[in-house]
């Protein structure tokens, strides 16, 4: 399984649409096998998705992304886990152990606890 995270310095980047780097981590039976960092600066949403698919990414963990990009990723078969913040290494470890729902990884104001709950304006959280 391959997991991608948009990266800014050593943290999960705030918005995948505008990130300049993506880290792809290959996991096998809960163990990290390999890391690869990719430059995604200036890539269109479609090119970003093509790059992720070509790299074999199954899951994108991010803080935020636009609704159109979220929908395009889902249509391309990439599962999106939004609303996640923190140091990249901590986030990867938490994903491996199933601990991403800890409050310290939740983006402030995100309705992650009630995945699928409606928020202001009647829209659903991705």
C-alpha positions as a Markdown table, in Angstrom:
| # | Residue | x | y | z |
|---|---|---|---|---|
| 1 | Unk | 0.0 | 0.0 | 0.0 |
| 2 | Unk | 1.2 | 3.5 | -0.8 |
| 3 | Unk | 0.2 | 6.6 | 1.1 |
| 4 | Unk | 0.8 | 10.1 | -0.1 |
| 5 | Unk | 1.1 | 13.3 | 2.1 |
| 6 | Unk | 1.5 | 16.9 | 0.9 |
| 7 | Unk | 4.6 | 18.2 | 2.8 |
| 8 | Unk | 5.7 | 21.7 | 3.9 |
| 9 | Unk | 9.0 | 21.5 | 5.7 |
| 10 | Unk | 8.5 | 18.6 | 8.2 |
| 11 | Unk | 4.7 | 19.0 | 8.5 |
| 12 | Unk | 1.6 | 18.0 | 6.5 |
| 13 | Unk | 1.0 | 20.9 | 4.1 |
| 14 | Unk | -2.2 | 22.9 | 4.8 |
| 15 | Unk | -3.8 | 22.5 | 1.3 |
| 16 | Unk | -2.9 | 19.8 | -1.1 |
| 17 | Unk | -4.0 | 21.9 | -4.1 |
| 18 | Unk | -1.1 | 24.4 | -3.4 |
| 19 | Unk | 1.6 | 22.2 | -1.9 |
| 20 | Unk | 4.9 | 22.0 | -3.6 |
| 21 | Unk | 6.1 | 18.6 | -2.4 |
| 22 | Unk | 4.4 | 15.3 | -1.8 |
| 23 | Unk | 5.8 | 12.4 | 0.2 |
| 24 | Unk | 4.9 | 8.9 | -0.9 |
| 25 | Unk | 5.4 | 6.2 | 1.7 |
| 26 | Unk | 5.2 | 2.5 | 0.8 |
| 27 | Unk | 3.8 | 0.4 | 3.6 |
| 28 | Unk | 3.8 | -3.4 | 3.8 |
| 29 | Unk | 2.0 | -5.1 | 6.7 |
| 30 | Unk | 2.3 | -2.0 | 8.8 |
| 31 | Unk | 6.0 | -1.5 | 8.2 |
| 32 | Unk | 7.5 | 1.4 | 6.2 |
| 33 | Unk | 9.4 | 0.0 | 3.3 |
| 34 | Unk | 10.4 | 3.1 | 1.3 |
| 35 | Unk | 9.9 | 6.8 | 1.0 |
| 36 | Unk | 9.9 | 8.9 | -2.1 |
| 37 | Unk | 9.5 | 12.7 | -2.3 |
| 38 | Unk | 8.1 | 14.3 | -5.4 |
| 39 | Unk | 8.1 | 17.9 | -6.6 |
| 40 | Unk | 4.5 | 18.8 | -7.4 |
| 41 | Unk | 5.0 | 22.6 | -7.6 |
| 42 | Unk | 2.9 | 24.2 | -10.4 |
| 43 | Unk | 1.1 | 20.9 | -11.4 |
| 44 | Unk | -2.5 | 21.1 | -12.4 |
| 45 | Unk | -5.0 | 19.0 | -10.4 |
| 46 | Unk | -5.2 | 16.5 | -13.2 |
| 47 | Unk | -1.4 | 16.2 | -13.4 |
| 48 | Unk | -1.2 | 15.7 | -9.6 |
| 49 | Unk | -3.7 | 12.9 | -9.8 |
| 50 | Unk | -1.9 | 11.3 | -12.7 |
| 51 | Unk | 1.4 | 11.5 | -10.8 |
| 52 | Unk | -0.2 | 9.8 | -7.7 |
| 53 | Unk | -1.8 | 7.1 | -9.7 |
| 54 | Unk | 1.4 | 6.4 | -11.7 |
| 55 | Unk | 3.2 | 6.1 | -8.3 |
| 56 | Unk | 0.6 | 3.6 | -7.1 |
| 57 | Unk | -0.8 | 5.7 | -4.4 |
| 58 | Unk | -3.9 | 4.2 | -2.7 |
| 59 | Unk | -4.5 | 6.9 | 0.0 |
| 60 | Unk | -3.9 | 10.6 | 0.3 |
| 61 | Unk | -3.6 | 12.0 | 3.9 |
| 62 | Unk | -3.9 | 15.8 | 4.0 |
| 63 | Unk | -5.1 | 18.8 | 6.0 |
| 64 | Unk | -7.3 | 20.2 | 3.3 |
| 65 | Unk | -8.0 | 20.2 | -0.4 |
| 66 | Unk | -10.6 | 21.7 | -2.7 |
| 67 | Unk | -13.9 | 19.9 | -3.3 |
| 68 | Unk | -13.2 | 19.4 | -7.1 |
| 69 | Unk | -9.8 | 17.9 | -6.4 |
| 70 | Unk | -11.3 | 15.7 | -3.7 |
| 71 | Unk | -13.9 | 14.4 | -6.1 |
| 72 | Unk | -11.4 | 13.8 | -8.9 |
| 73 | Unk | -9.2 | 11.8 | -6.5 |
| 74 | Unk | -12.1 | 9.7 | -5.4 |
| 75 | Unk | -13.1 | 9.1 | -9.0 |
| 76 | Unk | -9.5 | 8.0 | -9.7 |
| 77 | Unk | -9.7 | 5.4 | -6.9 |
| 78 | Unk | -7.5 | 7.3 | -4.4 |
| 79 | Unk | -9.0 | 7.3 | -0.9 |
| 80 | Unk | -8.8 | 10.7 | 0.8 |
| 81 | Unk | -8.3 | 11.2 | 4.5 |
| 82 | Unk | -8.7 | 15.0 | 5.1 |
| 83 | Unk | -8.4 | 17.1 | 8.2 |
| 84 | Unk | -5.1 | 15.7 | 9.3 |
| 85 | Unk | -2.3 | 18.0 | 10.6 |
| 86 | Unk | 1.0 | 17.4 | 12.3 |
| 87 | Unk | 4.6 | 16.3 | 11.8 |
| 88 | Unk | 4.8 | 14.0 | 8.9 |
| 89 | Unk | 6.7 | 11.2 | 10.8 |
| 90 | Unk | 4.1 | 11.3 | 13.6 |
| 91 | Unk | 1.2 | 11.2 | 11.1 |
| 92 | Unk | 2.7 | 8.2 | 9.3 |
| 93 | Unk | 3.2 | 6.3 | 12.6 |
| 94 | Unk | -0.3 | 7.2 | 13.7 |
| 95 | Unk | -1.7 | 5.9 | 10.4 |
| 96 | Unk | 0.2 | 2.7 | 10.7 |
| 97 | Unk | -1.2 | 2.1 | 14.2 |
| 98 | Unk | -4.7 | 3.2 | 13.5 |
| 99 | Unk | -4.4 | 6.3 | 15.8 |
| 100 | Unk | -5.1 | 9.1 | 13.3 |
| 101 | Unk | -8.3 | 10.0 | 15.0 |
| 102 | Unk | -6.4 | 11.4 | 18.0 |
| 103 | Unk | -7.4 | 15.0 | 18.6 |
| 104 | Unk | -3.8 | 16.2 | 18.1 |
| 105 | Unk | -4.0 | 15.2 | 14.4 |
| 106 | Unk | -7.3 | 16.8 | 13.8 |
| 107 | Unk | -7.3 | 20.1 | 11.9 |
| 108 | Unk | -8.8 | 22.8 | 14.1 |
| 109 | Unk | -12.5 | 23.3 | 13.1 |
| 110 | Unk | -12.7 | 20.1 | 11.2 |
| 111 | Unk | -15.7 | 18.0 | 11.7 |
| 112 | Unk | -13.8 | 14.7 | 11.4 |
| 113 | Unk | -15.4 | 13.2 | 14.5 |
| 114 | Unk | -18.7 | 13.1 | 12.7 |
| 115 | Unk | -17.5 | 12.0 | 9.2 |
| 116 | Unk | -20.3 | 12.8 | 6.8 |
| 117 | Unk | -22.1 | 15.1 | 9.2 |
| 118 | Unk | -23.3 | 18.3 | 7.7 |
| 119 | Unk | -21.8 | 21.6 | 8.6 |
| 120 | Unk | -22.8 | 25.2 | 8.0 |
| 121 | Unk | -24.4 | 25.8 | 4.6 |
| 122 | Unk | -25.7 | 22.2 | 4.4 |
| 123 | Unk | -22.5 | 20.9 | 2.8 |
| 124 | Unk | -20.9 | 17.6 | 3.9 |
| 125 | Unk | -17.4 | 17.4 | 5.1 |
| 126 | Unk | -15.3 | 15.4 | 2.6 |
